[in-house]
Amino acid sequence: MVMTVANILKVKGRIYKSVKPTETIREFAKHLKDERIGAMIVTTDGKALDGIISERDIALGLAEHGDRLPNMKVSQLMTKRVEVCSPQDSIEEVMDMMTHRRIRHLPVQDEGELVGIVTIGDVVKAHLVEAHLTTTSRLTLARSA
Amino acid sequence: MIVADILKNKGSSVTMVRPDETALDLSERLRAERIGAAIVSADGHAVDGIISERDLAYGLAAHASRLPTVPVASLMTKVVVFCSPDDPINDVMGVMTQKRIRHLPVKDGDDLVGLISIGDVLKLRLSEMKLEADVLLDYVRVQR
């Protein structure tokens, strides 16, 4: 059995946290801290994916913008060309994508509709479960042979 | 596969900042070195703490426009979780997911010998999985 993004969403739910492009970086930072998360989907209407913004954008933005950073808008700092995955993608495909593009958050779209977000932590966790299952089923196979 | 396998590729150099350096200094270092975390050390040996992108982001919520001048010491995590070069990758993955941390300094005895990230761990597992798949393919070919 190959585990997919859908399996992750089944556990964590089809939910994602979002911020409006017009909110300030200070407000965004407060959301991150309150929710104890590392990134948010940027959307105006709660449906269309305008971008994604993460703690990395703040950490690196500080060097460039200094004390102006907290009053800047989310739209000025977000990543607009967003990489996405689909519920049918395997954990391995998502691992590959995150590794090669050096990203830690992937929004999940199902036929154009935003249905969730997976993090590198979710993927590692799912992979651990999958590796454990594979070992168990191999053992069962070996015993029955 | 163990932590030492990651260090073999990545090397054992660790980016360090002093506790009295500012958040702005740290941000510049992270950007220049394309990394997400640094070790905080006053003397360049003892680990006083660890500081990451997350600490800067959460720090902005608290300090707003004063953040650039806030010293690293007041933003860092002081209770640091370490791993050792002999730790299996699966154990390290477990620690990272359970404690929700993305960076683990590596200690060999008293010496700091590296800093690994969840991205490094994922990359190694991926190459290991590809290797396993190749071995299985070879096996199938030999059987025919």
Interface residues (C-beta under 8 A of the other chain):
Chain A: I25 R26 A29 K30 L32 K33 R36 G38 E55 R56 I58 A59 L60 G61 L62 A63 E64 G66 D67 R68 L69 P70 N71 E92 M95 D96 M98 T99 R102 R104 I120 G121 V123 V124 K125 H127 L128 A131
Chain B: A23 L24 S27 E28 L30 R31 G36 S52 E53 R54 L56 A57 Y58 L60 A61 A62 A64 S65 R66 L67 P68 N90 M93 G94 M96 T97 R100 R102 I118 G119 V121 L122 K123 R125 L126 M129
